Each structure stands twice: as structure tokens, then as C-alpha cells.
Amino acid sequence: MRIEVEEKEGIYKVTINEPFPPLDLQFNGNKSQKSLADLGLDVTTEGGYLVIEKELHLKEHVLGLGEKAVELDRRRRRYVMNNTDPGIYQKFHDPLYINIPFMISVVEGKATGYFVNSASLLVFDIGFEDYGKVRVKVPEEGVELYILEGPTIEKVLERYSLLVGKPFLPPKWAFGYMISRYSYYPQDKIVELIDLLKGDGFPVEAVFLDIDFMDSFKLFTWHKKRFYDPAKFLNDVHSRGVKVVTIVDHSVRADQNYEVFASGLGKYCELDTGELFVGRLWPGNCVYPDFFRQDTREWWSKLIADWLSQGVDGIWLDMNEPTDFSRIDAINQVFRGTPIQVKDLREYGRFPENVVHYFKGKKVPHNRVRNAYPYYQAMATFDGFKSAGKGEVFILSRSGFAGIQKYAFVWTGDSTSSWDQLRLQIQMVLGLSISGVPYVGIDIGGFQGRNQKEIDNSPEMLMRQFQIAMFFPFFRTHKAPDGVDTEPIYLPSYYKEKVKKVIETRYRFLPYMYCLAEEAHETGHPIVRPLFYEFQEDEDTYRVDDEYMLGSWVLYAPVIYPQMEVRKSYLPVKAKWADFWTGEVLQGWVDSRNDLPVYIREGSVIPLSEGDFIVYGEGSITVEGVSVRSSGKKVTFSKPYRLGKLLVYGLGPERARADGKEVEVVREGKVTVVRVDGTVKEVEME
Ligand SMILES: OC[C@H]1O[C@H](O[C@H]2[C@H](O)[C@@H](O)[C@@H](O[C@H]3[C@H](O)[C@@H](O)[C@@H](O)O[C@@H]3CO)O[C@@H]2CO)[C@H](O)[C@@H](O)[C@@H]1O
């Protein structure tokens, strides 16, 4: 076995034999003096597999690996990395849509990252098969492996994003409330729905069009009756300040009279015999672009650019694991009319094994690179935005691989509206965040309609889903055709008001969330974070995965149990916290009776809507190019700033002066409110 180790700035690259990596990472390291053993690793071969091994310490935490329907600490389980459309999933189902071969190990407070640059079916066994070992099975003869030094989890993520790519910077509207349904139509009803929502006081930033907007599911077409005048539709929606995002699957209808199909011949996935691979998806017989090919990506980018140029604002890439129904349809066909029901067809929703791609001048079996398909599709789609001259990019992708953060938002797919899944959805979102994907969210409302007994269609459940998602970067309601309506206007008044409060609170924190998006773009830091990200040495935080942080300064402990009156939450003891609503200063295990338990960490300067700021002790932040500093007694802006109110937590002032002039100071509970409402450079408090 040939093994080479290179190093550069805290990153080690281990090359084993002759790899064929899916991502071309520009590393350029120097030859390292360290051996594999010095890095705590061992590599062996076992029945055609490479096996990478390391010790699993008794008090080690293992994090990451993308979208996994389990607890955030991945110990004592085996994970399969193979992008899959599960149709429906519950906790512990594996694999799901997004698989990222990147894990972070934390041993005695010291974090180290491991990234395996392979898009084939890897198996990560974290102390399951062998109690004291982490073993990664690679079905290849050669592989590229990167070890990323910490010592903090944050530093590992910074190094990972330097290596694999930094998150793109989305437009501000992407963080607002968006509506979606499988499927909204006809066009006038959508406009009416937007008016109803807005009329009831709900903001709407974007509307998503699911597959029924197309003519016979042909990509880049409009259904002639349902969208009788697309230009009018786009104009009607835009004139209401709302963006339009359309779904674009990877399935091109195989139809000689369909221009897109004809224009792409020679660029689709093939079988190893050289024949075109004709599969089945929503359009019936269809073909799939081979996104591993440069010429396919260029062709696709042009299609995307043309589509966007009519005024479409965003693209939703669905089914891009990639999924194909041909084998599922064939199996169902065999048993049609019999009492036999095949229970789990998930395995068969993937491309057959004899599909090949043309990648970097080689003919490669699909399974060797499968997990990177959505990455290359998203890359080509992103380029489409650029060639259309769009200043803003919005892509939502269901599947993903390492690097998807450079191009897209992701969400957790076809979730279920059940109590069990409330906690699971938080875990899945945080699991993705900690795997380098900051723009993530869920189907608020739970996608599944009425096809399972666990589904809870109660207003309380819908309200709780809005609540858990309050600070998730992606914030969209979406539902299957047979489910209840999830837009909040359909809720009974008590719950409607509660959801309004969630949306208002989210919008209140949007300026802060956007600062975090900028931080993610510059550094690779996640927007929502598990508690252990901020408090790596606090062992309690590794088992608390029903709370999350928004950046470093806001902790949120959503209510996830039915009829819960008191929410017990953990506020890490290394910091001091103030209840956002009351200003009460707290620490450790606390009880909250509030529906939205939000806590502010000491040391924060947090921009809110309407030019307001929270200040709690000494801290700083940069918002829209203005850097804001608080010494606890004085808040200074680097440029004149139109300030609304300062909400001062902790010890409040008796008197305040803005640029030397006395201003009003009032108390709201334990929060001191300094009202300024004007352009200032400095506010002093006594
Ligand atoms: O564009 C329409 C929606 O497409 C996605 O969801 C589909 C999913 O990918 C399919 O696998 C399938 O799932 C169903 C499954 O086949 C069936 O056995 C049963 O278990 O129910 C599953 C869910 O209904 O159909 C889904 C669409 O119904 C995408 O994830 C959605 O967001 C899109 O709205």
C-alpha cells in the first residue's frame, strides 16, 4: 500500500494508493514528517475494501456525517453513506438524502476533523462492530483522506470550509417566511393566498411551485391551463414583494418533441453498454443529465439561465440523490393485483448498478461517485444564476454532499408531523449544521399527509413545528397534497396568534441572523449550533440536543412535548444568561413557562429589527458594515447609525446620553430600554 502524508496549516492530507476523488481540492501541502500512526490512524485492506481505523476513546464524542436521524453524538452505530430518497422516514432510518463523509471527534475537549474525499458507499462504524474503534470502510483501492486539527470544533469547521469551500451568501429574503405546497395552482389562487396571508398580518417572502406547475412534468415549461399567463403571474407575485421559486427535478422527459430533451442528447447518463439510461420519474419515461460532465453542466446552466431570465427568482432541486423510480415501478407492477405488498423499496429508488458517468475523462460506475451527483447539479445551477446575471442566488437542494454549502440551502425532506419527529428534526438540522452546511431547515408542518397513524394534525402540533423552526435558517411551510393546510391563516385564533408571535420573533432577530450568514460565508461557522459547539468542554451539552444556539449569543429551548407547561432547559454554567422576555439573569438547569424560551448570553451585542440592539455586557458585532462595540456602559458605532432602542440586559443604567444628549430610559421588567430613535455614534449609560 502506498501512503503519502502532506501537511499545511493544520490540515494533513493522506493519499492512499491512486485515488479518484470526487472533489478536486486545491491543497498544495508540503511533505509531512508525520506517519499515519502519528495521526492516530491505521489503514488495512479487507475483502476489496480499504479500512481506515482509529481508536474510539471511552469519553470521545463523534459528530457530523451529515443528515442522520439519530442523536448528535454518533457513537455506537454504523452509518451508511449512500444518498437515498426514503419516501418516508422515522428516527434511526439510515441512510437518508444527504451524506457527508466528514466527522469531528472530540476527545478530552480537543476536536479533530476527518474528511474522506469519496462519494461512494462508505460505512462509518463508530464503536458498534468493535467497541473501542472507529472504522471507515471504503470500497475503493485508493482514497484521499484529510485530517483537520482543532483544537476547537469551530476551528475544525473553519479548516473544513477552507478546504472544501465556504458557504455562499444568500439574499436577505431567503431567511424570511416562505410558503410551499405540493402543489399550489392555478396562478390566481396563489396570488389570492398571498393576499390572505398578508391581509392577516403574515409576511411572505417567497412562494414555491411544486411539480404540478409544469406541462406534463417537462422541466422549464408552464402548465398551460394552471399558469395561463406566466408573465402576469410573476408580475402579480412580484408586485406584492414576493419571490417565486420553481422546482426543477433532474428528470428530463424522454420525448422527441420536447426541445430540452433533444438539446441534451449526448449529455445524459448512460449504461455501461453505451446506451442511454431511460428511467422513470414524475414525467414517466425520462433521462437524467450526467452532471459529472463539464459539457452537461454548461448545457444545464444555460437552461437555468434562460428559465430565470423570465423573472423566476429561485430554483428548488428535488429528487437529486439521484432518485429513479424504474425499478420500484417494475416491482410494483409484478405484484399489482396480488395481496403482496413489498414493504421497503428504498433500496430500489437508486440508479441501477450498470449506470455510468463520464467524469474527468474516465468512464466511472455510478456507485463510485453517486453521492456527489447533487453537488455537481447544484454547481451547474449556481452557474446558471451567474450567467443570467442574477445578483442574488437562491437554490434549495434536497440531496447533498460535502461542498453543497457553496451553492444551496438544504432541508430535511419528507418529514412527518408527529411528536417523535419534533426532537428528531432539531437533531437533523443541527447534525447538518455541524457537518459544514449552515443553510438548513425543515418542512414546517411535516410533509407527510394522512398516510401514517403517527401523524398529528392538531393545531398544537403545527404551532410546535413553527416554534422549533423559529431560528432555523430556512423557514418554509410545505405539505403533501393529502395533508392539512399548513399556512397559519388556517389555524384557530389562539394558535394563529401563537404562530404570529413565532414569526414576529424570528423577524425581530433577522438582522442578527443575517450577520451570522455573513459570518458563515466568511468563516464556515454554522448559523444554528448545538450547545457543545459553543461550550466544548461542558460534558452536559453533548446530550442536550433539543436546544440550540443562534450564533454565539442566543440560546433557544423550544417546547417539544404535548401540553407541556414547564420546559426544563440547560443554560451552560460557563456563561451568564438573561431571559430574553423578562431580563431575569439565569444559569444552569432552569424552568421556563414561556412558550418561546429564548436566552441571551452575557457578552453580546445583537442587532434586531427597527434599528434596535440588545446589549448585555461587553461585546461587539458588525452589522451592514458598521461595527458596534459595547463596554457594558458605553455603546459605540463606527459610523453614524440610525438607532431605535437599546435593550440593556444585566445591570441597567439610570440615565443615558446619546452623543452627549439626555435620552429617555424606561424599565420593562428587568430589561432597561434606552429610547433613542435617531442617528448617533455613541450612547453612554450610567
Ligand atoms: O415534488 C413532489 C414532492 O416530491 C418529493 O417527495 C416525494 C418522494 O421523494 C417520493 O419518494 C414519494 O414518497 C412517497 C413514497 O413513495 C410512498 O411509498 C409513501 O411512503 O409516501 C411517500 C411520501 O408521500 O413521493 C413524494 C411525493 O409525494 C419531495 O420531497 C417533496 O417535497 C415534493 O413536494
The ligand as an SDF file (V2000), in Angstrom:
LIG
                    3D

 34 36  0  0  0  0  0  0  0  0999 V2000
  -42.3880   17.2120   -5.9640 O   0  0  0  0  0  0  0  0  0  0  0  0
  -43.2550   16.4910   -5.2020 C   0  0  0  0  0  0  0  0  0  0  0  0
  -42.6310   16.0790   -3.8820 C   0  0  0  0  0  0  0  0  0  0  0  0
  -41.5150   15.2210   -4.1900 O   0  0  0  0  0  0  0  0  0  0  0  0
  -40.7280   14.7540   -3.0680 C   0  0  0  0  0  0  0  0  0  0  0  0
  -41.4290   13.7920   -2.3080 O   0  0  0  0  0  0  0  0  0  0  0  0
  -41.7330   12.5180   -2.9470 C   0  0  0  0  0  0  0  0  0  0  0  0
  -40.7460   11.4490   -2.5470 C   0  0  0  0  0  0  0  0  0  0  0  0
  -39.4830   11.8330   -2.9820 O   0  0  0  0  0  0  0  0  0  0  0  0
  -41.1190   10.1430   -3.1980 C   0  0  0  0  0  0  0  0  0  0  0  0
  -40.2700    9.1010   -2.8200 O   0  0  0  0  0  0  0  0  0  0  0  0
  -42.5180    9.7380   -2.8630 C   0  0  0  0  0  0  0  0  0  0  0  0
  -42.6180    9.3140   -1.4730 O   0  0  0  0  0  0  0  0  0  0  0  0
  -43.7690    8.5580   -1.0720 C   0  0  0  0  0  0  0  0  0  0  0  0
  -43.4640    7.1060   -1.1520 C   0  0  0  0  0  0  0  0  0  0  0  0
  -43.1760    6.8030   -2.4940 O   0  0  0  0  0  0  0  0  0  0  0  0
  -44.6520    6.2730   -0.7060 C   0  0  0  0  0  0  0  0  0  0  0  0
  -44.2760    4.9420   -0.6990 O   0  0  0  0  0  0  0  0  0  0  0  0
  -45.1090    6.6540    0.6900 C   0  0  0  0  0  0  0  0  0  0  0  0
  -44.2280    6.1930    1.6340 O   0  0  0  0  0  0  0  0  0  0  0  0
  -45.2530    8.0550    0.7740 O   0  0  0  0  0  0  0  0  0  0  0  0
  -44.0990    8.7920    0.3860 C   0  0  0  0  0  0  0  0  0  0  0  0
  -44.3600   10.2320    0.6370 C   0  0  0  0  0  0  0  0  0  0  0  0
  -45.5860   10.6570    0.1340 O   0  0  0  0  0  0  0  0  0  0  0  0
  -43.4090   10.7750   -3.1710 O   0  0  0  0  0  0  0  0  0  0  0  0
  -43.1160   12.0490   -2.5500 C   0  0  0  0  0  0  0  0  0  0  0  0
  -44.1860   12.9850   -3.0250 C   0  0  0  0  0  0  0  0  0  0  0  0
  -45.4100   12.5630   -2.5460 O   0  0  0  0  0  0  0  0  0  0  0  0
  -40.2930   15.9510   -2.2230 C   0  0  0  0  0  0  0  0  0  0  0  0
  -39.5410   15.5300   -1.1370 O   0  0  0  0  0  0  0  0  0  0  0  0
  -41.4590   16.8100   -1.7990 C   0  0  0  0  0  0  0  0  0  0  0  0
  -41.0280   17.9160   -1.0670 O   0  0  0  0  0  0  0  0  0  0  0  0
  -42.1920   17.2820   -3.0620 C   0  0  0  0  0  0  0  0  0  0  0  0
  -43.3160   18.0230   -2.6930 O   0  0  0  0  0  0  0  0  0  0  0  0
  1  2  1  0
  2  3  1  0
  3  4  1  0
  3 33  1  0
  4  5  1  0
  5  6  1  0
  5 29  1  0
  6  7  1  0
  7  8  1  0
  7 26  1  0
  8  9  1  0
  8 10  1  0
 10 11  1  0
 10 12  1  0
 12 13  1  0
 12 25  1  0
 13 14  1  0
 14 15  1  0
 14 22  1  0
 15 16  1  0
 15 17  1  0
 17 18  1  0
 17 19  1  0
 19 20  1  0
 19 21  1  0
 21 22  1  0
 22 23  1  0
 23 24  1  0
 25 26  1  0
 26 27  1  0
 27 28  1  0
 29 30  1  0
 29 31  1  0
 31 32  1  0
 31 33  1  0
 33 34  1  0
M  END
$$$$
